Each structure stands twice: as structure tokens, then as C-alpha cells.
Amino acid sequence: MRRKLDRYIGKQVLLSILVVMVIVVGLDFTFRVIEELPELNERYTTLIMLGYAGLNMPAAFYEFLPLGCLVGCLIGLGGLASGSELTVMRAAGISVWQLVRMVLKPVIVLSLLALVVGEYIAPYAGALSESIRAHHLNRGTVSARAGVWHRESGEYIHINVVTPDGETRGITRFGLAPDSSLSYSSYAKSGRYQNGAWVLEDVTETRFIEDRTQTTVYDTQAWEIELNPQRLKVLMVKPKEMSTSELYNYSQYLEEQELDNDRFMQSFWRKAFQPLAIIGLVLVAVSFIFGSLRSVSTGQRIITGVVVGMVFKISQDILAPLSSLYQVAPVWSALVPILICMLLGGWLIKRAG
């Protein structure tokens, strides 16, 4: 009988979560399309823009899974509660914590799936989408909105396009003298990584010498820099779209360059603790079903789930800059809201049991 209940509850919860995820990811896709509409031109066509938005869907699935699990559990268990099925299960001797374990089984499966998506699929798809977008929007000009900026060893670098295989296009470099004045500027049409070093092609370099400038053109030019293709591809995507290994490695690289890495370490800990975040939110959802939301409508449960999920996300977003401001370890900005959810959910379930 327990196995049948496991399958039955797991099926109800899993289907509810998947329906919520389809809706949430679909909305994210729609909003991204609307946001990109003003950028359309003869090169950045509607089809390419839809492809860009579609490639960002794996990252959206990973990002919104905690919210989807929270709302999905509220809907799935709420339906069972409305039909008095949970009451019958309790009367048959099934404890609240046994029901929690039944609910967590499909959630853990989805968490493992999200781990694969977040570590392997979303980073590659995100890098590919940004590469496609930059390739069709850039026309060889330096733009703060497109491409990527980087600083290393007194050199400020802007790269228009980075392909998934590590090739670069449109590399602009600004070198500073010891007195912080502009020493030289350089523009290369493309660059490739060979034998541990960059080789730039079709380079135009201008050096500023006292009251005159000197321009030199190179077919190829060696460029020695610690920024390798793996680190460069990381720069093209948002921290939330990187894998945990990319976030950690790039954070260490920034620390070596004496640059601020708090934003990347905060994202690293949020991704590392996401399974715990999902479990904490599921505990809160279960506690609501056996408590204050036992006899309310499905719409009220959805609203409650969205509000709780947004409060959880906003708390992490607020704690992240506060941890940087007050020099608190980034791990706490991700861990504190999770601990609060788990303790609150566990306490409410204990009271209901």
C-alpha cells in the first residue's frame, strides 16, 4: 500500500510541478522575446531572436525550479487535501513526515535533472545564445551594451564576439601608462588561441607618443594574457548561467588579478545550495497544506506560493550586496534564507503532526 501511495502522491506532485514549470519558463521566454523586439534589424532577424530566446530556456528552467517546486507542491497536495485524500491517508496511519518523504522523492529527481541542466546544458546554451546575439548585433564597434569588457595587467579589453569554440572577433585593447594616461589602443578583427597564447589577426595598433601618434598594422600579433578561452567564454554569460566549476575557477582567477569576485562567489554558493533551497521550500509548502492553507482555493495557494517564492528570492538578492558591503562571507547570503525556510517548515510540520 505504501508503494502505491508513493507512486500516487509522487505522480500528483510531479505533474503539478511540470505544469508550473512549463508556464513559468514559457512566460520567461515571452518576456525575453518582448525585450528583444526593439533590437530587430536586417541582421538580427525574428528567427534568430527566437533562437536566442529559446537557448536561454535551460537557464530559466534551472533558475525557476525552486519556485516551481514550491507552487507545484502546493497545487498537487492542495488538490489531495481538497478531496479529503490526505485526511484519509492520515486516518490510515500515514504520518506527516512520511508524506513529506513521499513528496520529496519526485522533487529530488527533478533536482538531479536540474543539476545536469545547470552544470552542462545551460552554460553551453547560454554562451551560444550570447555569441549569436553579439555576432548579429555588433558591427565592429565598441559598445557597452554588447560584447564583453575585461581588465588585466593595466590593459582594458573589449571583445565583440566569443564563439562557443573559443574564437574571438573584434578585440579592442586600451593600454595605460604608469601615470594612467592612454599609452596605446589596438583593434584586431579576430583572434585564436594556440599553444597557450593568443594570436590576433588583422591588427591596427596606435601608440600615443608625446604630441603625436604612431599607427602600425600587423597581419598577426602575439598577445600574452592569462585570459584563456575557457575563462573568456565564462565572461559572455551571466553568473547565474555558469556552472559551479566555472564560477569557482573564474572567482579564483579574479582574486589572482586583485579584482572583486563577490558576485561570482555568491552565485557559486546559490547554485551549490540549490537542492537544499528546494527542500526548504517544499517543507514550507507541506506545512502550509497541513496548516493555514488546508481549505483554501487553488488560486489562493498559487498566489501564496508565488509570494513565498518571491520573498525567498528577493531575500537572497538583498543579502548578496549586503554581504559585500559589510564584508561577510558570500556563503551566508545564500545559506541564511535556506536555513530559515528549513527551520520554519520543519517547525510548522512538527506542530501539524
C-alpha positions as CSV (number, residue, x, y, z in Angstrom):
1,M,0.0,0.0,0.0
2,R,2.8,2.4,0.8
3,R,4.3,1.9,-2.6
4,K,1.0,2.7,-4.3
5,L,0.7,5.8,-2.1
6,D,4.3,6.7,-3.1
7,R,3.6,6.5,-6.7
8,Y,0.2,8.2,-6.5
9,I,1.5,11.2,-4.5
10,G,4.7,11.4,-6.5
11,K,2.7,11.4,-9.7
12,Q,0.4,14.2,-8.5
13,V,3.2,16.4,-7.2
14,L,5.5,15.8,-10.3
15,L,2.7,16.6,-12.8
16,S,1.8,19.8,-10.9
17,I,5.5,20.9,-10.8
18,L,5.9,20.2,-14.5
19,V,2.8,22.2,-15.4
20,V,4.0,25.1,-13.3
21,M,7.5,24.9,-14.9
22,V,6.0,24.9,-18.4
23,I,4.0,28.1,-17.6
24,V,6.9,29.9,-15.8
25,V,9.6,29.0,-18.5
26,G,7.1,30.0,-21.2
27,L,6.5,33.3,-19.6
28,D,10.2,33.9,-19.3
29,F,10.6,33.1,-23.0
30,T,7.7,35.5,-23.9
31,F,9.2,38.4,-21.8
32,R,12.6,37.8,-23.3
33,V,11.1,38.0,-26.8
34,I,9.3,41.2,-25.9
35,E,12.6,42.6,-24.5
36,E,14.5,41.8,-27.7
37,L,11.9,43.2,-30.2
38,P,13.4,46.7,-30.3
39,E,16.8,45.2,-31.3
40,L,15.5,43.6,-34.5
41,N,17.2,44.7,-37.7
42,E,18.2,43.2,-41.1
43,R,20.8,41.0,-39.5
44,Y,19.2,40.3,-36.1
45,T,16.0,38.8,-37.6
46,T,12.9,37.4,-35.8
47,L,14.0,33.8,-36.4
48,I,17.5,34.5,-34.9
49,M,15.9,36.4,-32.0
50,L,13.6,33.4,-31.3
51,G,16.6,31.1,-31.3
52,Y,18.4,33.3,-28.9
53,A,15.4,33.3,-26.5
54,G,15.0,29.5,-26.9
55,L,18.6,28.9,-26.0
56,N,18.0,30.7,-22.7
57,M,15.2,28.3,-21.7
58,P,17.5,25.8,-20.0
59,A,18.9,28.5,-17.7
60,A,15.3,29.7,-16.9
61,F,14.3,26.1,-16.0
62,Y,17.2,25.8,-13.6
63,E,16.6,29.3,-12.1
64,F,12.9,28.9,-11.5
65,L,12.8,25.3,-10.4
66,P,12.7,26.2,-6.6
67,L,9.7,28.4,-7.3
68,G,8.1,25.7,-9.5
69,C,8.6,23.0,-6.8
70,L,7.0,25.3,-4.2
71,V,4.0,26.2,-6.2
72,G,3.7,22.7,-7.7
73,C,3.7,21.0,-4.3
74,L,1.0,23.5,-3.1
75,I,-1.2,22.7,-6.1
76,G,-0.6,18.9,-6.1
77,L,-1.0,18.4,-2.3
78,G,-3.8,21.1,-2.2
79,G,-5.8,19.0,-4.7
80,L,-5.4,15.9,-2.5
81,A,-6.4,18.0,0.6
82,S,-9.5,19.4,-1.1
83,G,-10.6,15.9,-2.0
84,S,-10.0,14.8,1.7
85,E,-7.5,12.2,0.4
86,L,-4.8,13.5,2.8
87,T,-7.2,13.1,5.7
88,V,-7.9,9.5,4.7
89,M,-4.2,8.8,4.5
90,R,-3.6,10.3,7.9
91,A,-6.5,8.2,9.3
92,A,-4.9,5.1,7.8
93,G,-1.8,5.8,9.9
94,I,0.4,7.7,7.5
95,S,2.3,10.4,9.4
96,V,3.1,13.9,8.1
97,W,6.8,13.1,7.9
98,Q,6.0,10.0,5.8
99,L,4.0,12.2,3.4
100,V,7.0,14.6,3.3
101,R,9.3,11.8,2.2
102,M,6.8,10.8,-0.5
103,V,6.7,14.4,-1.7
104,L,10.5,14.8,-1.7
105,K,11.1,11.8,-3.9
106,P,10.0,13.4,-7.2
107,V,11.4,16.7,-6.1
108,I,14.9,15.1,-5.6
109,V,14.6,13.5,-9.1
110,L,13.9,17.0,-10.6
111,S,16.8,18.5,-8.5
112,L,19.2,15.9,-10.0
113,L,17.9,16.8,-13.5
114,A,18.3,20.5,-12.8
115,L,21.9,19.7,-11.6
116,V,22.7,18.3,-15.1
117,V,21.0,21.2,-16.8
118,G,22.7,23.8,-14.7
119,E,26.2,22.2,-15.0
120,Y,26.3,21.2,-18.6
121,I,23.3,22.3,-20.8
122,A,22.5,25.9,-19.6
123,P,26.2,27.2,-19.6
124,Y,26.8,25.9,-23.2
125,A,23.4,27.1,-24.4
126,G,23.8,30.5,-22.7
127,A,27.3,31.0,-24.2
128,L,26.0,30.0,-27.7
129,S,23.0,32.4,-27.4
130,E,25.1,35.4,-26.4
131,S,27.6,34.6,-29.2
132,I,24.8,34.5,-31.8
133,R,23.2,37.7,-30.4
134,A,26.5,39.6,-30.3
135,H,27.5,38.4,-33.8
136,H,24.3,39.8,-35.3
137,L,24.1,43.0,-33.3
138,N,27.8,44.1,-33.4
139,R,29.2,45.8,-36.5
140,G,32.8,46.1,-35.3
141,T,32.1,49.0,-32.9
142,V,32.8,49.1,-29.2
143,S,29.6,49.1,-27.3
144,A,28.8,49.0,-23.6
145,R,25.6,47.0,-24.3
146,A,27.1,44.3,-26.4
147,G,30.2,42.1,-26.2
148,V,32.3,41.9,-23.0
149,W,34.7,44.1,-21.1
150,H,37.7,42.9,-19.1
151,R,40.7,44.3,-17.4
152,E,44.1,42.6,-16.9
153,S,47.6,43.9,-16.1
154,G,46.8,47.5,-16.9
155,E,45.0,46.7,-20.2
156,Y,41.3,47.3,-20.7
157,I,39.8,44.9,-23.3
158,H,36.6,44.8,-25.2
159,I,35.6,41.8,-27.3
160,N,32.6,41.9,-29.6
161,V,32.0,38.2,-30.1
162,V,33.2,35.0,-28.5
163,T,32.1,31.8,-30.2
164,P,31.5,28.5,-28.2
165,D,34.7,27.1,-29.6
166,G,36.7,30.0,-28.2
167,E,37.3,32.1,-31.3
168,T,37.1,35.9,-30.7
169,R,36.1,38.6,-33.1
170,G,36.5,42.4,-32.7
171,I,39.2,42.7,-30.0
172,T,39.8,46.3,-28.8
173,R,42.5,46.9,-26.3
174,F,43.4,50.1,-24.4
175,G,46.8,50.2,-22.6
176,L,47.6,52.6,-19.8
177,A,50.9,54.2,-19.0
178,P,52.2,54.3,-15.3
179,D,50.7,57.7,-14.9
180,S,47.3,56.3,-16.0
181,S,47.3,58.1,-19.4
182,L,46.4,56.3,-22.5
183,S,49.6,54.6,-23.9
184,Y,48.1,52.7,-26.9
185,S,45.0,51.4,-28.5
186,S,44.6,48.3,-30.7
187,Y,41.9,46.7,-32.7
188,A,42.1,43.2,-34.1
189,K,39.4,41.7,-36.4
190,S,39.8,38.2,-34.9
191,G,41.9,36.1,-32.5
192,R,42.6,32.4,-31.9
193,Y,44.2,30.6,-29.0
194,Q,47.3,28.5,-30.0
195,N,49.9,26.7,-27.8
196,G,48.9,28.6,-24.7
197,A,48.9,32.1,-26.2
198,W,46.6,34.3,-28.3
199,V,47.3,35.1,-31.9
200,L,45.5,38.2,-33.1
201,E,44.8,38.8,-36.9
202,D,44.4,42.0,-38.9
203,V,45.6,44.2,-36.1
204,T,45.8,48.0,-36.2
205,E,47.7,49.5,-33.3
206,T,48.0,53.2,-32.4
207,R,50.6,54.4,-29.9
208,F,50.4,57.8,-28.3
209,I,54.0,59.3,-28.2
210,E,54.1,62.7,-26.5
211,D,52.4,65.1,-29.0
212,R,52.0,62.6,-31.9
213,T,50.6,59.2,-32.7
214,Q,52.1,56.2,-34.5
215,T,49.9,53.6,-36.2
216,T,51.2,50.2,-37.2
217,V,49.3,47.4,-39.0
218,Y,50.1,43.7,-38.3
219,D,48.9,40.7,-40.2
220,T,49.3,38.7,-37.0
221,Q,50.3,39.6,-33.5
222,A,51.1,37.5,-30.3
223,W,49.0,38.5,-27.3
224,E,50.2,37.2,-23.9
225,I,47.4,37.2,-21.4
226,E,46.1,34.8,-18.7
227,L,42.6,35.0,-20.0
228,N,42.2,31.7,-21.8
229,P,39.2,30.6,-24.0
230,Q,37.5,28.8,-21.0
231,R,37.6,31.9,-18.9
232,L,36.6,34.1,-21.8
233,K,33.5,32.0,-22.6
234,V,32.5,32.5,-18.9
235,L,32.6,36.2,-19.4
236,M,30.0,36.1,-22.1
237,V,27.2,34.7,-19.9
238,K,25.6,36.0,-16.7
239,P,26.9,34.4,-13.4
240,K,23.6,32.7,-12.8
241,E,24.0,30.8,-16.2
242,M,27.5,29.5,-15.4
243,S,28.3,26.1,-13.9
244,T,29.5,25.8,-10.4
245,S,33.0,24.8,-11.6
246,E,33.2,27.8,-14.0
247,L,32.0,30.1,-11.2
248,Y,34.6,28.8,-8.8
249,N,37.5,28.8,-11.2
250,Y,36.7,32.3,-12.5
251,S,36.4,33.6,-9.0
252,Q,39.9,32.3,-8.2
253,Y,41.2,34.0,-11.4
254,L,39.6,37.3,-10.4
255,E,41.2,37.0,-6.9
256,E,44.6,36.5,-8.5
257,Q,44.0,39.6,-10.6
258,E,43.0,41.5,-7.4
259,L,39.5,42.1,-8.8
260,D,36.2,41.8,-6.9
261,N,34.9,38.3,-7.1
262,D,32.0,38.5,-4.6
263,R,29.3,38.4,-7.3
264,F,30.6,35.2,-8.7
265,M,31.2,33.5,-5.3
266,Q,27.6,34.5,-4.3
267,S,26.3,32.8,-7.5
268,F,28.5,29.8,-6.8
269,W,27.0,29.3,-3.3
270,R,23.5,29.8,-4.6
271,K,23.9,27.1,-7.2
272,A,25.7,24.8,-4.8
273,F,22.9,25.1,-2.2
274,Q,20.0,25.0,-4.7
275,P,19.0,21.4,-3.7
276,L,18.8,22.5,-0.1
277,A,16.8,25.6,-1.2
278,I,14.3,23.3,-3.0
279,I,13.9,21.0,0.0
280,G,13.4,24.0,2.3
281,L,10.7,25.5,0.1
282,V,9.0,22.1,-0.2
283,L,8.9,21.8,3.6
284,V,7.2,25.2,3.8
285,A,4.7,24.1,1.1
286,V,3.8,20.9,3.0
287,S,3.5,22.8,6.3
288,F,1.0,25.2,4.6
289,I,-1.1,22.4,3.3
290,F,-1.5,20.9,6.8
291,G,-1.9,24.3,8.3
292,S,-3.2,27.6,7.1
293,L,-4.0,26.6,3.5
294,R,-5.8,23.3,4.3
295,S,-9.2,24.5,3.0
296,V,-8.5,27.4,0.6
297,S,-8.9,27.5,-3.2
298,T,-6.2,26.6,-5.7
299,G,-5.9,30.2,-6.8
300,Q,-5.1,31.3,-3.2
301,R,-2.5,28.5,-2.9
302,I,-0.8,29.6,-6.2
303,I,-0.7,33.3,-5.0
304,T,0.7,32.2,-1.6
305,G,3.4,30.0,-3.3
306,V,4.4,32.8,-5.7
307,V,4.6,35.3,-2.8
308,V,6.7,33.0,-0.6
309,G,9.0,32.1,-3.6
310,M,9.5,35.8,-4.5
311,V,10.2,36.7,-0.8
312,F,12.8,33.9,-0.7
313,K,14.5,35.0,-4.0
314,I,14.4,38.7,-3.0
315,S,15.9,37.9,0.4
316,Q,18.9,36.2,-1.3
317,D,19.2,39.1,-3.8
318,I,19.2,41.7,-0.9
319,L,21.6,39.7,1.2
320,A,24.1,39.4,-1.6
321,P,25.1,43.1,-1.9
322,L,24.8,43.4,1.9
323,S,27.3,40.7,2.4
324,S,29.7,42.5,0.1
325,L,29.0,45.9,1.8
326,Y,29.7,44.5,5.3
327,Q,32.4,42.1,4.2
328,V,30.5,39.0,5.3
329,A,31.4,35.7,3.6
330,P,29.3,35.2,0.4
331,V,28.2,31.8,1.6
332,W,25.9,33.3,4.2
333,S,23.9,35.3,1.7
334,A,22.8,32.1,0.1
335,L,22.6,29.9,3.2
336,V,20.7,32.1,5.6
337,P,17.3,32.2,3.7
338,I,17.6,28.4,3.1
339,L,18.1,27.7,6.8
340,I,15.2,30.0,7.7
341,C,12.9,28.1,5.3
342,M,14.0,24.7,6.5
343,L,13.7,25.6,10.2
344,L,10.3,27.3,9.7
345,G,8.9,24.5,7.5
346,G,10.2,21.8,9.9
347,W,8.7,23.6,12.9
348,L,5.3,24.1,11.3
349,I,5.2,20.4,10.2
350,K,6.0,19.3,13.7
351,R,3.2,21.4,15.0
352,A,0.8,19.9,12.4
353,G,1.9,16.4,13.1
